Amino acid sequence: MSEALRNSTGSIGTVSNISRYSEEIERLIGGVSAPKLISTDETVEDPTAFALEEHLEDFLVKNWAQTELGKEYDIYEEDGEKAQQYQTDTGR
Protein backbone atom coordinates (compact mmCIF):
# COMPACT_ATOMS: atom_id res chain seq x y z
CA MET A 1 0.00 0.00 0.00
CA SER A 2 1.41 3.38 -0.92
CA GLU A 3 2.13 5.90 1.81
CA ALA A 4 -0.42 8.32 0.29
CA LEU A 5 -3.18 5.67 0.44
CA ARG A 6 -2.18 4.64 3.96
CA ASN A 7 -2.29 8.27 5.12
CA SER A 8 -5.70 8.84 3.53
CA THR A 9 -7.39 6.00 5.40
CA GLY A 10 -7.31 7.82 8.75
CA SER A 11 -7.81 6.07 12.06
CA ILE A 12 -10.41 3.67 13.42
CA GLY A 13 -13.86 5.23 13.35
CA THR A 14 -12.86 7.82 10.76
CA VAL A 15 -14.79 8.18 7.52
CA SER A 16 -12.33 8.48 4.65
CA ASN A 17 -12.66 9.21 0.96
CA ILE A 18 -10.22 6.91 -0.83
CA SER A 19 -11.87 7.13 -4.26
CA ARG A 20 -8.79 8.58 -5.91
CA TYR A 21 -6.90 5.42 -4.92
CA SER A 22 -9.38 3.04 -6.57
CA GLU A 23 -6.88 1.66 -9.09
CA GLU A 24 -4.31 0.93 -6.39
CA ILE A 25 -6.94 -0.68 -4.19
CA GLU A 26 -8.16 -2.86 -7.06
CA ARG A 27 -4.58 -4.00 -7.66
CA LEU A 28 -4.22 -4.80 -3.95
CA ILE A 29 -7.35 -6.95 -3.90
CA GLY A 30 -6.43 -8.83 -7.04
CA GLY A 31 -8.22 -6.83 -9.69
CA VAL A 32 -11.68 -7.38 -8.25
CA SER A 33 -13.68 -4.18 -8.76
CA ALA A 34 -15.84 -2.84 -5.98
CA PRO A 35 -19.58 -2.92 -6.68
CA LYS A 36 -21.06 0.30 -8.06
CA LEU A 37 -23.96 1.93 -6.27
CA ILE A 38 -26.73 2.47 -8.78
CA SER A 39 -30.11 4.00 -8.14
CA THR A 40 -32.81 3.97 -10.79
CA ASP A 41 -34.85 6.44 -8.75
CA GLU A 42 -34.20 9.89 -10.25
CA THR A 43 -35.31 11.55 -7.00
CA VAL A 44 -32.24 10.11 -5.25
CA GLU A 45 -29.54 12.78 -5.44
CA ASP A 46 -26.72 10.73 -3.90
CA PRO A 47 -26.94 6.93 -4.33
CA THR A 48 -24.26 6.47 -1.65
CA ALA A 49 -26.37 8.27 0.94
CA PHE A 50 -29.39 6.27 -0.22
CA ALA A 51 -27.51 2.99 0.32
CA LEU A 52 -26.39 4.11 3.77
CA GLU A 53 -29.96 5.05 4.66
CA GLU A 54 -31.14 1.59 3.61
CA HIS A 55 -28.48 -0.07 5.78
CA LEU A 56 -29.43 2.16 8.71
CA GLU A 57 -33.09 1.25 8.28
CA ASP A 58 -32.29 -2.49 8.22
CA PHE A 59 -30.06 -2.13 11.29
CA LEU A 60 -32.75 -0.28 13.25
CA VAL A 61 -35.39 -2.89 12.46
CA LYS A 62 -33.09 -5.77 13.46
CA ASN A 63 -31.98 -4.04 16.66
CA TRP A 64 -35.20 -2.24 17.55
CA ALA A 65 -35.52 -3.78 21.03
CA GLN A 66 -32.15 -2.32 22.03
CA THR A 67 -33.05 1.27 21.07
CA GLU A 68 -34.59 3.86 23.40
CA LEU A 69 -37.74 4.01 21.25
CA GLY A 70 -37.91 0.20 21.19
CA LYS A 71 -38.30 0.16 24.98
CA GLU A 72 -41.56 2.06 24.70
CA TYR A 73 -42.87 1.41 21.17
CA ASP A 74 -43.31 -1.58 18.86
CA ILE A 75 -42.57 -1.62 15.15
CA TYR A 76 -45.69 -1.43 12.99
CA GLU A 77 -46.90 -4.84 11.87
CA GLU A 78 -49.07 -5.65 8.90
CA ASP A 79 -50.50 -9.13 8.33
CA GLY A 80 -48.26 -10.48 11.11
CA GLU A 81 -45.05 -9.15 9.55
CA LYS A 82 -42.98 -6.19 10.71
CA ALA A 83 -43.25 -3.33 8.27
CA GLN A 84 -40.11 -1.24 7.83
CA GLN A 85 -41.96 1.69 6.32
CA TYR A 86 -45.50 2.93 6.78
CA GLN A 87 -47.44 4.22 3.78
CA THR A 88 -48.93 7.69 4.30
CA ASP A 89 -50.73 10.13 2.00
CA THR A 90 -47.38 11.78 1.20
CA GLY A 91 -45.43 8.56 0.64
CA ARG A 92 -43.46 6.02 2.63
Residue pairs with C-beta under 8 A, 6 or more apart in sequence:
1 24
1 28
2 21
2 24
4 21
5 18
5 21
5 24
5 25
8 16
8 17
8 18
8 20
8 21
9 16
9 18
10 16
18 25
22 34
25 34
26 32
26 33
26 34
37 47
37 48
37 50
37 51
38 47
39 47
39 50
41 50
44 50
57 84
57 85
58 84
60 67
61 75
61 82
61 84
63 70
64 70
64 75
65 71
75 82
75 83
75 84
76 82
76 83
76 86
77 83
85 92
86 92
